[in-house]
Amino acid sequence: MNRRESLKLLALALGATAPGALTAAGCRWTASDAERAARQAESARAEGDFSPSFFTDEEYETARVLADLIIPADERSGSATEAGVPEFMDFMVLDRVAMQQPMREGLAWLNAWSRERFGDSFAACAQAQRMELVEAIAWPEDADPALAEGVAFFNFFRDLTASGFWTTEAGMADLGYMGNVFVHEWTGAPKSEIERLGLSEAPWETL
């Protein structure tokens, strides 16, 4: 399973969680929070020349680069920045004080570590160098304990990226989400998907 598929599973899990239970690095937000921030970001992008209110210029550039590493463009849809995720983050963090310190300190940590390893900020590094840094903190079970602060930040940032992307029209189209559409007959998950996930049968078929 590649990272994009993993993020889709994460997005589905977030959508299935009760409002108020979405957490990351001690932060909390609801589906309504995400939808409101997405509307604000869409409106700001429509006006053009968006200028972040929370992020500094360096933080915003770092956030844009990191978001696109998490959700790059592919044959199905555009990248996180093309969907307006950095703008979404700016509105989300600006309105939620509990998110501000984890975001600001996390981005500072990433840039400091990047300068220590490669002599330049995260955004200014080559793509291969960025990926080396991300791979070291993206998988908690494999990460060096000395990088625990970076792992916690990446988990927070990844969750917020996923929440922002799949709240947008482009993100919902990417998932194939149809909204509240009446289903005349539920026939279960396609057999091909059950087999792909390594399941012998769908749970409801045993009831």
Z-matrix of the N, CA and C atoms (Angstrom, degrees):
N
C 1 1.461
C 2 1.524 1 109.06
N 3 1.345 2 116.36 1 127.85
C 4 1.458 3 118.34 2 178.99
C 5 1.524 4 110.62 3 -85.18
N 6 1.330 5 116.12 4 174.43
C 7 1.463 6 120.27 5 -173.45
C 8 1.516 7 111.46 6 -64.55
N 9 1.341 8 116.89 7 -36.65
C 10 1.467 9 118.83 8 -178.35
C 11 1.524 10 110.74 9 -64.61
N 12 1.348 11 117.69 10 -39.98
C 13 1.459 12 120.56 11 176.99
C 14 1.523 13 110.68 12 -64.77
N 15 1.328 14 116.30 13 -39.07
C 16 1.454 15 120.50 14 178.49
C 17 1.521 16 110.43 15 -61.75
N 18 1.337 17 116.67 16 -41.19
C 19 1.450 18 120.44 17 -179.49
C 20 1.521 19 111.35 18 -67.53
N 21 1.323 20 116.81 19 -32.69
C 22 1.459 21 119.05 20 177.13
C 23 1.521 22 110.43 21 -65.02
N 24 1.322 23 116.86 22 -40.53
C 25 1.460 24 120.32 23 176.44
C 26 1.523 25 109.95 24 -63.69
N 27 1.328 26 117.14 25 -38.77
C 28 1.453 27 121.36 26 177.30
C 29 1.521 28 110.14 27 -62.25
N 30 1.330 29 117.26 28 -44.21
C 31 1.460 30 120.96 29 -178.87
C 32 1.522 31 110.75 30 -62.67
N 33 1.325 32 117.37 31 -40.19
C 34 1.450 33 120.82 32 178.35
C 35 1.517 34 110.53 33 -65.10
N 36 1.330 35 116.34 34 -39.00
C 37 1.460 36 120.49 35 178.60
C 38 1.518 37 110.95 36 -65.13
N 39 1.338 38 117.11 37 -40.80
C 40 1.452 39 120.85 38 178.21
C 41 1.525 40 110.53 39 -62.82
N 42 1.326 41 116.05 40 -41.97
C 43 1.446 42 120.20 41 -178.85
C 44 1.511 43 112.80 42 -66.95
N 45 1.329 44 116.83 43 -26.43
C 46 1.460 45 120.68 44 -178.53
C 47 1.516 46 112.58 45 -88.86
N 48 1.332 47 117.52 46 -6.50
C 49 1.455 48 121.27 47 -177.29
C 50 1.516 49 110.61 48 -83.11
N 51 1.317 50 116.21 49 143.75
C 52 1.458 51 120.32 50 -179.71
C 53 1.520 52 110.27 51 -61.12
N 54 1.357 53 118.58 52 141.52
C 55 1.455 54 121.30 53 178.98
C 56 1.522 55 110.72 54 -53.06
N 57 1.327 56 115.70 55 137.82
C 58 1.450 57 120.29 56 179.32
C 59 1.508 58 113.46 57 91.67
N 60 1.331 59 117.97 58 -6.31
C 61 1.458 60 120.28 59 -176.33
C 62 1.522 61 113.07 60 -105.17
N 63 1.321 62 117.35 61 2.87
C 64 1.458 63 120.30 62 179.64
C 65 1.519 64 108.77 63 -81.45
N 66 1.330 65 117.04 64 117.50
C 67 1.452 66 119.66 65 -175.81
C 68 1.507 67 110.99 66 -128.82
N 69 1.312 68 116.25 67 154.88
C 70 1.462 69 122.21 68 176.22
C 71 1.504 70 107.57 69 -159.77
N 72 1.323 71 116.56 70 121.60
C 73 1.458 72 122.62 71 178.22
C 74 1.528 73 112.16 72 49.85
N 75 1.343 74 116.19 73 40.11
C 76 1.450 75 120.21 74 178.85
C 77 1.515 76 113.65 75 84.01
N 78 1.339 77 118.46 76 -2.20
C 79 1.457 78 122.12 77 179.44
C 80 1.526 79 109.01 78 -92.86
N 81 1.301 80 114.66 79 161.87
C 82 1.467 81 120.02 80 -177.88
C 83 1.524 82 109.45 81 -141.83
N 84 1.314 83 115.01 82 136.62
C 85 1.461 84 118.98 83 173.09
C 86 1.516 85 108.83 84 -151.13
N 87 1.317 86 116.77 85 159.81
C 88 1.450 87 121.91 86 -177.74
C 89 1.520 88 110.39 87 -112.98
N 90 1.330 89 114.76 88 170.76
C 91 1.460 90 119.52 89 176.51
C 92 1.524 91 110.20 90 -61.26
N 93 1.332 92 116.91 91 -36.42
C 94 1.467 93 120.25 92 178.61
C 95 1.524 94 111.07 93 -65.79
N 96 1.332 95 116.54 94 -39.01
C 97 1.464 96 120.36 95 176.31
C 98 1.522 97 110.25 96 -58.49
N 99 1.328 98 115.68 97 -47.20
C 100 1.464 99 120.69 98 -177.97
C 101 1.522 100 111.29 99 -64.01
N 102 1.318 101 116.71 100 -41.97
C 103 1.464 102 120.05 101 -179.62
C 104 1.524 103 110.98 102 -64.83
N 105 1.328 104 116.81 103 -39.33
C 106 1.467 105 120.14 104 178.97
C 107 1.526 106 110.77 105 -65.56
N 108 1.325 107 116.81 106 -45.03
C 109 1.466 108 120.26 107 178.94
C 110 1.519 109 110.93 108 -64.07
N 111 1.333 110 117.19 109 -36.65
C 112 1.461 111 121.05 110 178.63
C 113 1.525 112 110.78 111 -64.33
N 114 1.327 113 117.01 112 -40.40
C 115 1.469 114 120.49 113 177.73
C 116 1.526 115 110.84 114 -65.31
N 117 1.332 116 116.30 115 -41.52
C 118 1.467 117 119.90 116 178.41
C 119 1.525 118 110.84 117 -63.00
N 120 1.327 119 115.83 118 -42.51
C 121 1.466 120 119.95 119 -179.85
C 122 1.518 121 110.99 120 -65.37
N 123 1.330 122 116.49 121 -41.56
C 124 1.468 123 120.30 122 179.74
C 125 1.520 124 110.72 123 -62.89
N 126 1.326 125 116.11 124 -41.67
C 127 1.462 126 120.29 125 179.34
C 128 1.524 127 110.91 126 -65.71
N 129 1.334 128 117.01 127 -42.20
C 130 1.462 129 120.79 128 179.96
C 131 1.516 130 111.47 129 -65.05
N 132 1.334 131 116.52 130 -40.11
C 133 1.468 132 120.39 131 179.25
C 134 1.525 133 110.52 132 -66.21
N 135 1.324 134 116.52 133 -36.23
C 136 1.460 135 120.52 134 -179.73
C 137 1.533 136 111.27 135 -65.59
N 138 1.330 137 115.78 136 -31.15
C 139 1.461 138 120.05 137 179.34
C 140 1.520 139 111.82 138 -75.96
N 141 1.355 140 116.65 139 -22.01
C 142 1.458 141 121.76 140 178.48
C 143 1.521 142 113.14 141 82.87
N 144 1.357 143 115.23 142 161.28
C 145 1.464 144 121.95 143 177.96
C 146 1.524 145 112.18 144 53.79
N 147 1.333 146 116.03 145 50.90
C 148 1.465 147 120.29 146 179.99
C 149 1.523 148 110.59 147 -64.08
N 150 1.317 149 116.21 148 134.39
C 151 1.459 150 122.35 149 176.43
C 152 1.525 151 107.80 150 -125.30
N 153 1.340 152 118.97 151 119.24
C 154 1.466 153 120.80 152 -176.72
C 155 1.521 154 112.35 153 -63.08
N 156 1.323 155 114.95 154 145.08
C 157 1.462 156 120.95 155 178.64
C 158 1.522 157 111.60 156 -97.67
N 159 1.326 158 117.53 157 -27.46
C 160 1.460 159 120.87 158 178.28
C 161 1.522 160 111.82 159 -96.56
N 162 1.305 161 116.83 160 -54.48
C 163 1.462 162 121.05 161 -175.43
C 164 1.524 163 112.64 162 -66.65
N 165 1.331 164 115.85 163 142.97
C 166 1.465 165 120.40 164 165.33
C 167 1.529 166 107.11 165 -76.37
N 168 1.327 167 117.10 166 171.21
C 169 1.459 168 119.84 167 -179.77
C 170 1.530 169 111.39 168 -59.67
N 171 1.337 170 117.41 169 -44.26
C 172 1.469 171 119.82 170 -179.63
C 173 1.522 172 111.22 171 -67.40
N 174 1.333 173 117.09 172 -41.06
C 175 1.463 174 120.37 173 178.64
C 176 1.526 175 110.71 174 -61.92
N 177 1.329 176 116.06 175 -42.73
C 178 1.465 177 120.08 176 -177.59
C 179 1.525 178 110.91 177 -65.03
N 180 1.320 179 117.14 178 -41.98
C 181 1.461 180 120.02 179 178.40
C 182 1.526 181 110.82 180 -65.67
N 183 1.327 182 116.87 181 -39.94
C 184 1.466 183 120.41 182 177.24
C 185 1.522 184 110.44 183 -63.24
N 186 1.321 185 116.71 184 -43.82
C 187 1.463 186 121.11 185 179.52
C 188 1.525 187 110.97 186 -62.07
N 189 1.317 188 117.77 187 -40.73
C 190 1.465 189 121.57 188 -179.90
C 191 1.539 190 110.70 189 -63.54
N 192 1.326 191 116.21 190 -45.34
C 193 1.463 192 120.17 191 -178.55
C 194 1.522 193 110.56 192 -66.46
N 195 1.330 194 117.18 193 -44.56
C 196 1.458 195 120.42 194 -178.48
C 197 1.525 196 111.47 195 -66.73
N 198 1.321 197 117.47 196 -40.37
C 199 1.464 198 120.75 197 179.19
C 200 1.528 199 111.29 198 -60.57
N 201 1.339 200 116.60 199 -39.00
C 202 1.466 201 119.84 200 -179.59
C 203 1.522 202 112.63 201 -75.41
N 204 1.329 203 117.64 202 -21.15
C 205 1.463 204 119.36 203 172.08
C 206 1.522 205 110.05 204 -73.27
N 207 1.326 206 116.71 205 -33.50
C 208 1.459 207 121.49 206 179.89
C 209 1.525 208 110.90 207 -75.37
N 210 1.319 209 117.07 208 -45.23
C 211 1.475 210 121.44 209 177.53
C 212 1.526 211 108.30 210 -128.12
N 213 1.313 212 116.45 211 87.88
C 214 1.475 213 120.02 212 177.84
C 215 1.523 214 110.77 213 -79.72
N 216 1.305 215 116.24 214 165.20
C 217 1.461 216 120.33 215 173.82
C 218 1.526 217 109.03 216 -69.40
N 219 1.306 218 116.15 217 146.63
C 220 1.461 219 120.48 218 173.83
C 221 1.519 220 108.52 219 -145.91
N 222 1.337 221 116.33 220 -166.85
C 223 1.458 222 119.42 221 -175.93
C 224 1.527 223 112.65 222 -69.91
N 225 1.335 224 117.52 223 -14.01
C 226 1.465 225 121.02 224 -178.33
C 227 1.524 226 112.97 225 -92.16
N 228 1.319 227 116.47 226 -37.46
C 229 1.464 228 118.54 227 -174.82
C 230 1.522 229 110.82 228 -160.80
N 231 1.330 230 114.93 229 173.35
C 232 1.448 231 120.69 230 178.64
C 233 1.520 232 111.80 231 -77.41
N 234 1.315 233 115.17 232 -179.24
C 235 1.458 234 121.46 233 -177.61
C 236 1.528 235 111.38 234 -81.27
N 237 1.336 236 114.82 235 177.47
C 238 1.463 237 120.70 236 177.96
C 239 1.527 238 111.13 237 -60.13
N 240 1.329 239 117.67 238 -43.44
C 241 1.469 240 119.02 239 -179.06
C 242 1.527 241 111.18 240 -68.87
N 243 1.317 242 117.59 241 -34.04
C 244 1.467 243 120.23 242 177.84
C 245 1.518 244 110.92 243 -66.12
N 246 1.333 245 116.62 244 -27.40
C 247 1.463 246 120.97 245 178.19
C 248 1.527 247 112.27 246 -86.64
N 249 1.328 248 117.58 247 -5.35
C 250 1.457 249 120.44 248 178.37
C 251 1.517 250 114.76 249 88.24
N 252 1.330 251 117.76 250 22.11
C 253 1.462 252 120.49 251 -177.94
C 254 1.537 253 112.74 252 -63.12
N 255 1.344 254 120.51 253 -43.95
C 256 1.471 255 118.38 254 179.12
C 257 1.529 256 112.91 255 -59.72
N 258 1.333 257 117.57 256 -38.68
C 259 1.457 258 120.84 257 176.12
C 260 1.530 259 110.30 258 -64.27
N 261 1.320 260 116.12 259 -43.18
C 262 1.469 261 122.01 260 175.86
C 263 1.530 262 110.25 261 -55.44
N 264 1.330 263 116.62 262 -46.98
C 265 1.464 264 120.85 263 -179.89
C 266 1.521 265 111.50 264 -61.07
N 267 1.316 266 116.98 265 -41.01
C 268 1.456 267 120.52 266 -178.66
C 269 1.524 268 110.77 267 -59.86
N 270 1.324 269 117.53 268 -44.26
C 271 1.461 270 121.03 269 178.43
C 272 1.529 271 111.62 270 -68.80
N 273 1.332 272 116.85 271 -41.27
C 274 1.460 273 120.83 272 -179.82
C 275 1.529 274 110.85 273 -60.95
N 276 1.319 275 116.38 274 -50.33
C 277 1.468 276 120.40 275 -175.16
C 278 1.527 277 111.12 276 -71.53
N 279 1.316 278 117.43 277 -36.24
C 280 1.458 279 121.10 278 179.39
C 281 1.525 280 111.20 279 -59.77
N 282 1.329 281 116.66 280 -37.35
C 283 1.463 282 121.53 281 -176.47
C 284 1.523 283 113.80 282 -87.72
N 285 1.347 284 117.89 283 -7.64
C 286 1.466 285 120.89 284 -175.44
C 287 1.519 286 109.69 285 -128.19
N 288 1.319 287 114.85 286 100.29
C 289 1.465 288 121.24 287 -174.86
C 290 1.525 289 111.41 288 -57.85
N 291 1.336 290 117.39 289 -36.27
C 292 1.466 291 120.47 290 -177.75
C 293 1.524 292 112.44 291 -62.42
N 294 1.324 293 117.44 292 -23.86
C 295 1.466 294 121.26 293 -179.37
C 296 1.526 295 112.84 294 -85.10
N 297 1.313 296 117.16 295 -19.79
C 298 1.461 297 120.22 296 -168.05
C 299 1.528 298 112.89 297 -66.61
N 300 1.323 299 116.74 298 -47.32
C 301 1.462 300 118.68 299 -179.70
C 302 1.522 301 112.71 300 -66.03
N 303 1.375 302 119.62 301 -46.47
C 304 1.464 303 119.06 302 177.07
C 305 1.524 304 113.13 303 -58.35
N 306 1.332 305 116.88 304 -38.29
C 307 1.466 306 119.59 305 -179.66
C 308 1.526 307 110.60 306 -69.85
N 309 1.341 308 116.40 307 -50.03
C 310 1.467 309 119.84 308 -176.02
C 311 1.527 310 111.74 309 -64.35
N 312 1.332 311 116.56 310 -45.37
C 313 1.461 312 119.76 311 -179.17
C 314 1.522 313 111.46 312 -70.17
N 315 1.335 314 116.45 313 -33.96
C 316 1.462 315 119.65 314 179.26
C 317 1.519 316 112.21 315 -66.42
N 318 1.321 317 116.98 316 -43.82
C 319 1.463 318 120.43 317 178.20
C 320 1.525 319 110.66 318 -65.96
N 321 1.342 320 115.95 319 -37.61
C 322 1.467 321 119.60 320 177.78
C 323 1.527 322 110.24 321 -65.51
N 324 1.331 323 116.45 322 -40.63
C 325 1.467 324 120.76 323 177.69
C 326 1.521 325 110.44 324 -60.33
N 327 1.332 326 116.90 325 -46.20
C 328 1.455 327 120.97 326 -178.19
C 329 1.522 328 111.44 327 -62.07
N 330 1.319 329 117.00 328 -42.90
C 331 1.465 330 120.30 329 179.59
C 332 1.526 331 111.57 330 -68.62
N 333 1.329 332 116.99 331 -38.83
C 334 1.462 333 120.17 332 178.98
C 335 1.529 334 110.22 333 -65.27
N 336 1.321 335 116.48 334 -42.45
C 337 1.462 336 120.60 335 179.38
C 338 1.522 337 110.90 336 -66.12
N 339 1.336 338 116.02 337 -38.82
C 340 1.458 339 120.99 338 177.81
C 341 1.527 340 110.80 339 -62.53
N 342 1.326 341 116.64 340 -43.08
C 343 1.469 342 120.15 341 179.53
C 344 1.524 343 111.00 342 -66.94
N 345 1.340 344 116.07 343 -35.66
C 346 1.463 345 119.90 344 177.93
C 347 1.522 346 111.37 345 -65.85
N 348 1.341 347 116.40 346 -40.77
C 349 1.461 348 121.04 347 -176.51
C 350 1.518 349 112.66 348 -81.39
N 351 1.332 350 117.10 349 -43.13
C 352 1.463 351 120.53 350 -170.51
C 353 1.530 352 114.87 351 -124.25
N 354 1.328 353 117.28 352 0.68
C 355 1.449 354 119.83 353 175.56
C 356 1.506 355 115.78 354 78.41
N 357 1.337 356 117.72 355 13.12
C 358 1.464 357 119.84 356 -179.73
C 359 1.524 358 109.48 357 -152.79
N 360 1.339 359 116.29 358 166.90
C 361 1.456 360 120.92 359 178.74
C 362 1.528 361 110.12 360 -65.75
N 363 1.318 362 116.21 361 162.85
C 364 1.464 363 121.33 362 -178.65
C 365 1.527 364 111.30 363 -57.95
N 366 1.313 365 116.73 364 -46.41
C 367 1.466 366 120.41 365 -177.69
C 368 1.516 367 112.22 366 -66.67
N 369 1.340 368 117.07 367 -28.88
C 370 1.462 369 120.68 368 -177.20
C 371 1.525 370 112.70 369 -84.77
N 372 1.320 371 117.86 370 -11.84
C 373 1.466 372 120.79 371 -179.58
C 374 1.526 373 111.53 372 -72.17
N 375 1.321 374 115.31 373 161.08
C 376 1.464 375 120.36 374 173.54
C 377 1.524 376 109.15 375 -68.48
N 378 1.321 377 116.15 376 156.96
C 379 1.463 378 120.87 377 -176.77
C 380 1.527 379 111.56 378 -57.85
N 381 1.316 380 117.19 379 -41.09
C 382 1.464 381 120.16 380 -179.48
C 383 1.526 382 110.92 381 -63.53
N 384 1.322 383 117.04 382 -36.67
C 385 1.458 384 120.73 383 178.68
C 386 1.530 385 110.66 384 -69.00
N 387 1.333 386 116.57 385 -42.03
C 388 1.473 387 120.14 386 176.65
C 389 1.525 388 110.45 387 -58.50
N 390 1.321 389 115.98 388 -45.34
C 391 1.455 390 119.76 389 -178.50
C 392 1.521 391 111.50 390 -64.06
N 393 1.322 392 116.90 391 -36.30
C 394 1.466 393 120.25 392 177.50
C 395 1.531 394 110.36 393 -61.40
N 396 1.331 395 116.25 394 -42.52
C 397 1.454 396 120.89 395 179.05
C 398 1.526 397 111.30 396 -65.76
N 399 1.321 398 115.91 397 -44.88
C 400 1.466 399 120.31 398 -178.65
C 401 1.525 400 111.80 399 -65.78
N 402 1.321 401 116.36 400 -43.58
C 403 1.461 402 119.21 401 -179.14
C 404 1.525 403 111.81 402 -60.37
N 405 1.322 404 116.78 403 -28.23
C 406 1.466 405 120.35 404 -178.47
C 407 1.527 406 112.75 405 -73.46
N 408 1.344 407 117.59 406 -20.51
C 409 1.466 408 120.54 407 -177.68
C 410 1.526 409 113.71 408 -120.44
N 411 1.326 410 117.28 409 -2.42
C 412 1.463 411 120.41 410 -175.46
C 413 1.521 412 113.60 411 -81.21
N 414 1.303 413 117.85 412 -20.97
C 415 1.469 414 121.38 413 -174.85
C 416 1.532 415 108.62 414 -119.65
N 417 1.328 416 118.93 415 93.74
C 418 1.472 417 122.73 416 -173.66
C 419 1.520 418 114.50 417 -52.20
N 420 1.329 419 117.29 418 -38.81
C 421 1.460 420 119.68 419 -175.82
C 422 1.530 421 112.36 420 -70.12
N 423 1.320 422 117.46 421 -19.97
C 424 1.463 423 121.15 422 -179.04
C 425 1.527 424 113.22 423 -106.24
N 426 1.325 425 117.43 424 -6.29
C 427 1.466 426 120.66 425 -172.39
C 428 1.525 427 112.57 426 -75.61
N 429 1.306 428 115.33 427 149.27
C 430 1.460 429 122.34 428 174.14
C 431 1.532 430 108.01 429 -65.41
N 432 1.328 431 119.06 430 129.44
C 433 1.473 432 121.13 431 178.69
C 434 1.523 433 113.18 432 -53.53
N 435 1.322 434 117.21 433 -27.13
C 436 1.462 435 120.69 434 179.09
C 437 1.527 436 111.73 435 -66.88
N 438 1.342 437 116.91 436 -16.61
C 439 1.462 438 121.50 437 -179.25
C 440 1.526 439 111.96 438 -101.37
N 441 1.327 440 117.31 439 19.66
C 442 1.467 441 121.50 440 -175.25
C 443 1.530 442 112.20 441 -56.21
N 444 1.322 443 117.46 442 -37.92
C 445 1.460 444 120.93 443 179.64
C 446 1.531 445 110.63 444 -63.79
N 447 1.315 446 116.30 445 -41.55
C 448 1.455 447 120.77 446 178.67
C 449 1.514 448 112.16 447 -68.89
N 450 1.329 449 117.10 448 -37.25
C 451 1.467 450 121.48 449 178.08
C 452 1.529 451 110.20 450 -62.73
N 453 1.338 452 116.34 451 -45.63
C 454 1.462 453 120.44 452 179.48
C 455 1.528 454 110.93 453 -61.83
N 456 1.331 455 116.52 454 -42.33
C 457 1.456 456 119.53 455 178.31
C 458 1.519 457 111.76 456 -64.21
N 459 1.333 458 116.44 457 -44.32
C 460 1.461 459 118.51 458 -178.12
C 461 1.528 460 110.75 459 -62.50
N 462 1.328 461 117.65 460 -40.55
C 463 1.465 462 120.29 461 178.30
C 464 1.525 463 110.62 462 -59.90
N 465 1.327 464 116.15 463 -44.43
C 466 1.461 465 121.47 464 177.69
C 467 1.523 466 110.96 465 -61.43
N 468 1.316 467 116.62 466 -48.82
C 469 1.460 468 121.38 467 -177.02
C 470 1.530 469 110.87 468 -66.06
N 471 1.328 470 117.44 469 -40.80
C 472 1.457 471 121.27 470 179.16
C 473 1.521 472 111.07 471 -62.52
N 474 1.342 473 116.97 472 -44.57
C 475 1.456 474 120.49 473 179.75
C 476 1.524 475 111.32 474 -62.44
N 477 1.329 476 116.22 475 -41.34
C 478 1.457 477 120.29 476 -179.93
C 479 1.530 478 110.74 477 -69.24
N 480 1.320 479 117.37 478 -36.69
C 481 1.464 480 121.57 479 176.02
C 482 1.520 481 110.42 480 -61.51
N 483 1.331 482 115.93 481 -47.23
C 484 1.463 483 120.42 482 179.91
C 485 1.525 484 111.17 483 -63.22
N 486 1.325 485 116.46 484 -43.78
C 487 1.456 486 120.81 485 179.23
C 488 1.522 487 110.78 486 -60.56
N 489 1.341 488 116.69 487 -43.33
C 490 1.457 489 120.25 488 179.51
C 491 1.514 490 112.81 489 -66.91
N 492 1.335 491 116.49 490 -44.97
C 493 1.460 492 119.84 491 -176.57
C 494 1.516 493 111.99 492 -63.95
N 495 1.337 494 117.05 493 -47.24
C 496 1.457 495 119.20 494 -175.00
C 497 1.520 496 113.62 495 -86.15
N 498 1.337 497 116.34 496 10.15
C 499 1.457 498 120.35 497 169.02
C 500 1.524 499 109.93 498 -95.52
N 501 1.327 500 116.89 499 -16.05
C 502 1.461 501 120.87 500 -179.30
C 503 1.527 502 110.70 501 -82.91
N 504 1.320 503 114.89 502 162.72
C 505 1.470 504 120.18 503 177.40
C 506 1.525 505 110.57 504 -60.77
N 507 1.350 506 116.32 505 -40.92
C 508 1.463 507 120.21 506 -179.98
C 509 1.522 508 110.86 507 -64.33
N 510 1.322 509 116.47 508 -41.00
C 511 1.452 510 120.37 509 -179.85
C 512 1.513 511 112.59 510 -67.07
N 513 1.333 512 116.96 511 -40.79
C 514 1.465 513 120.03 512 178.81
C 515 1.529 514 110.69 513 -66.76
N 516 1.327 515 116.57 514 -35.60
C 517 1.460 516 119.94 515 176.39
C 518 1.523 517 110.05 516 -66.32
N 519 1.322 518 116.39 517 -36.85
C 520 1.458 519 121.57 518 178.77
C 521 1.531 520 110.91 519 -61.72
N 522 1.334 521 116.23 520 -37.74
C 523 1.462 522 120.94 521 178.63
C 524 1.521 523 112.64 522 -78.97
N 525 1.339 524 116.25 523 -16.72
C 526 1.453 525 119.18 524 -174.52
C 527 1.521 526 111.80 525 78.73
N 528 1.351 527 116.76 526 22.07
C 529 1.458 528 121.48 527 -178.37
C 530 1.520 529 109.77 528 -73.28
N 531 1.339 530 117.26 529 128.91
C 532 1.461 531 121.92 530 -176.26
C 533 1.521 532 112.86 531 -103.95
N 534 1.330 533 117.72 532 -3.56
C 535 1.451 534 120.24 533 -178.83
C 536 1.521 535 111.40 534 82.06
N 537 1.311 536 115.64 535 -160.25
C 538 1.469 537 120.94 536 -178.07
C 539 1.523 538 110.61 537 -81.27
N 540 1.317 539 115.33 538 80.48
C 541 1.461 540 121.91 539 -179.03
C 542 1.528 541 108.82 540 -106.24
N 543 1.318 542 116.91 541 130.19
C 544 1.461 543 120.58 542 -179.32
C 545 1.526 544 110.43 543 -65.25
N 546 1.326 545 116.28 544 130.35
C 547 1.463 546 122.05 545 179.12
C 548 1.526 547 108.43 546 -104.85
N 549 1.308 548 116.37 547 116.71
C 550 1.459 549 120.35 548 -177.89
C 551 1.516 550 112.32 549 -70.23
N 552 1.327 551 116.14 550 -35.24
C 553 1.464 552 119.97 551 -178.73
C 554 1.520 553 109.25 552 -149.66
N 555 1.353 554 116.46 553 126.89
C 556 1.462 555 121.15 554 178.84
C 557 1.526 556 108.85 555 -93.26
N 558 1.306 557 115.53 556 117.02
C 559 1.468 558 119.41 557 -177.25
C 560 1.528 559 111.96 558 -105.58
N 561 1.320 560 116.69 559 4.24
C 562 1.460 561 119.38 560 178.10
C 563 1.519 562 112.49 561 88.10
N 564 1.317 563 115.32 562 178.60
C 565 1.455 564 120.93 563 179.41
C 566 1.522 565 110.52 564 -71.81
N 567 1.332 566 117.38 565 146.91
C 568 1.467 567 120.10 566 177.72
C 569 1.531 568 110.00 567 -58.78
N 570 1.305 569 116.47 568 141.42
C 571 1.465 570 121.05 569 -178.95
C 572 1.525 571 111.38 570 -57.93
N 573 1.337 572 116.85 571 -35.59
C 574 1.463 573 120.23 572 -179.46
C 575 1.523 574 111.53 573 -62.53
N 576 1.354 575 116.73 574 -36.05
C 577 1.460 576 120.34 575 179.40
C 578 1.520 577 110.77 576 -72.76
N 579 1.322 578 117.00 577 -38.78
C 580 1.465 579 120.73 578 177.67
C 581 1.520 580 110.21 579 -60.75
N 582 1.326 581 115.82 580 -44.04
C 583 1.464 582 120.45 581 179.57
C 584 1.526 583 110.84 582 -67.79
N 585 1.348 584 117.21 583 -37.91
C 586 1.461 585 120.67 584 -179.70
C 587 1.516 586 111.52 585 -63.10
N 588 1.334 587 116.49 586 -34.63
C 589 1.460 588 121.56 587 179.97
C 590 1.525 589 112.54 588 -84.82
N 591 1.335 590 116.37 589 -1.11
C 592 1.451 591 120.20 590 177.14
C 593 1.513 592 114.10 591 76.49
N 594 1.340 593 117.04 592 25.84
C 595 1.463 594 121.05 593 179.13
C 596 1.527 595 109.57 594 -99.14
N 597 1.308 596 116.17 595 141.60
C 598 1.467 597 119.50 596 -179.22
C 599 1.516 598 111.27 597 -78.43
N 600 1.343 599 116.27 598 -30.88
C 601 1.455 600 120.17 599 178.94
C 602 1.516 601 108.68 600 -160.38
N 603 1.333 602 116.34 601 159.92
C 604 1.457 603 120.31 602 177.96
C 605 1.532 604 108.34 603 -73.92
N 606 1.346 605 118.90 604 141.73
C 607 1.456 606 121.69 605 -177.40
C 608 1.517 607 114.25 606 -53.73
N 609 1.371 608 116.24 607 -38.71
C 610 1.457 609 118.04 608 -176.91
C 611 1.538 610 112.68 609 -69.27
N 612 1.331 611 117.07 610 -17.60
C 613 1.456 612 119.00 611 -179.49
C 614 1.525 613 111.99 612 -75.09
N 615 1.342 614 116.22 613 -11.50
C 616 1.465 615 119.78 614 179.85
C 617 1.507 616 111.98 615 -95.41
N 618 1.351 617 116.19 616 -6.90
C 619 1.471 618 119.77 617 -177.23
C 620 1.524 619 110.71 618 -76.69
